[in-house]
């Protein structure tokens, strides 16, 4: 019964995150044009948080392969915290500045949009996957944790790395 309640809560939280992000990115227009003040630096902060998350996930994977469980746990909890900070920063930026249109021309558009779409879809998928994976570890259900972590890790890494690539394509190319 407790598992069912936790999984339902994870589902509700995940849906709420997706709906809020969707609303801020496509359904709402900020009152001012561009990113005011500190908000202008948030895309770079977000890219750094994504890169940090990817590094922590990779280190956590290496640690568990070497049976260094405490180091693995520290990296994975840190990756979850960094990703949570990313989400807060991302929501803050989009609530203040809205979305930035992609202005690239030529072949880069054929790269950018499939990358962005896969990033968005998998970013929505990773929220419940990561939460269930962490929950199973906290419960000590390690066989079930490993089964889902085999899916969670590569998807989470992909989302983190493509987040950096999307930033670079939007703001630095």
C-alpha positions in Angstrom: 0.0 0.0 0.0 2.8 2.4 0.9 4.6 1.7 -2.5 1.4 2.5 -4.3 1.0 5.8 -2.5 4.6 6.8 -3.2 4.3 5.8 -6.9 1.1 7.8 -7.2 2.8 10.8 -5.6 5.7 10.5 -8.0 3.2 10.4 -10.8 1.4 13.5 -9.6 4.7 15.4 -9.0 6.0 14.4 -12.4 2.9 15.5 -14.2 2.9 18.8 -12.3 6.5 19.4 -13.4 5.7 18.7 -17.0 2.6 20.9 -17.0 4.4 23.8 -15.3 7.4 23.6 -17.7 5.1 23.3 -20.7 3.1 26.3 -19.6 6.1 28.5 -19.0 7.9 27.5 -22.2 5.0 27.6 -24.7 1.8 28.8 -23.0 2.9 32.0 -21.4 4.6 35.2 -22.6 6.6 37.2 -20.1 5.6 40.9 -19.7 9.1 42.2 -20.8 11.2 41.3 -23.8 14.4 39.4 -23.1 15.8 38.3 -19.9 16.0 41.0 -17.2 19.0 41.4 -14.9 20.2 38.2 -13.2 17.8 36.1 -15.3 20.0 36.8 -18.4 22.8 34.7 -16.8 20.5 31.7 -16.0 20.9 29.9 -19.3 24.6 29.6 -18.7 23.9 28.5 -15.1 21.5 25.9 -16.4 24.1 24.6 -18.8 26.7 24.3 -16.0 24.2 22.5 -13.8 23.4 20.1 -16.6 27.1 19.5 -17.2 27.7 18.9 -13.5 24.8 16.5 -13.4 26.3 14.5 -16.3 29.7 14.4 -14.5 28.1 13.3 -11.2 26.1 10.6 -13.0 29.2 9.3 -14.8 31.2 9.3 -11.6 28.4 7.5 -9.8 28.3 4.8 -12.5 32.0 4.3 -12.3 31.9 4.1 -8.5 29.1 1.4 -8.5 31.0 -0.6 -11.1 34.0 -0.6 -8.7 31.7 -1.5 -5.8 32.2 1.8 -4.0 28.6 2.1 -2.8 29.0 5.1 -0.5 30.7 7.1 -3.3 28.0 6.0 -5.7 25.3 7.1 -3.4 26.9 10.5 -2.8 27.2 11.1 -6.5 23.7 10.1 -7.3 22.2 12.1 -4.5 24.3 15.1 -5.6 23.1 14.6 -9.3 19.5 14.6 -8.1 20.1 17.8 -6.1 21.9 19.5 -9.0 19.1 18.5 -11.3 16.6 19.9 -8.9 18.5 23.2 -8.8 18.6 23.1 -12.6 14.8 22.7 -12.6 14.3 25.7 -10.2 16.7 27.8 -12.3 15.1 26.7 -15.6 11.6 27.6 -14.3 12.8 30.9 -12.9 14.4 31.8 -16.3 11.3 30.9 -18.3 8.9 32.6 -16.0 11.0 35.9 -16.3 12.2 35.7 -19.9 10.0 33.3 -21.8 11.6 31.1 -24.6 14.3 32.0 -26.9 13.6 31.2 -30.6 16.2 29.3 -32.5 17.6 31.5 -35.3 20.1 29.1 -36.8 19.9 28.6 -40.6 20.8 25.8 -42.9 21.9 22.3 -41.9 22.1 23.2 -38.2 18.2 23.4 -38.1 18.1 19.7 -39.1 20.3 18.9 -36.2 18.8 21.3 -33.6 15.1 20.4 -33.8 15.4 16.6 -33.6 17.9 17.1 -30.7 15.6 19.5 -28.9 12.5 17.3 -29.4 14.3 14.2 -28.1 15.7 16.2 -25.2 12.2 17.5 -24.2 10.5 14.2 -24.5 13.2 12.4 -22.5 13.4 15.2 -19.9 9.7 14.6 -19.2 10.3 10.8 -18.9 13.3 11.2 -16.6 11.4 12.9 -13.8 9.4 9.8 -12.7 12.2 7.4 -13.7 14.8 9.2 -11.5 12.3 9.5 -8.6 11.3 5.8 -8.7 15.0 4.8 -9.1 15.9 6.8 -6.0 12.9 5.5 -4.1 13.8 1.9 -4.8 17.4 2.5 -3.5 16.1 4.2 -0.4 13.8 1.2 0.3 16.7 -1.2 -0.1 15.0 -2.9 -3.0 18.3 -3.1 -4.9 17.3 -5.7 -7.5 14.4 -3.5 -8.6 16.6 -0.4 -8.3 19.2 -1.9 -10.7 16.5 -2.9 -13.2 15.2 0.6 -13.5 18.6 2.3 -13.1 19.7 0.6 -16.3 17.2 2.7 -18.1 17.4 5.8 -15.9 21.1 6.4 -16.2 21.5 6.6 -20.0 18.3 8.6 -20.3 19.4 11.0 -17.6 22.8 11.3 -19.1 21.3 12.0 -22.5 19.1 14.7 -21.1 21.9 16.4 -19.2 24.3 16.3 -22.2 21.8 17.4 -24.7 20.8 20.2 -22.4 24.3 21.6 -22.7 24.2 21.1 -26.5 20.8 22.9 -26.8 22.3 25.8 -24.7 25.3 26.0 -26.9 23.2 25.9 -30.1 20.9 28.6 -28.8 23.3 31.0 -27.1 26.9 30.3 -28.2 27.1 29.2 -31.8 
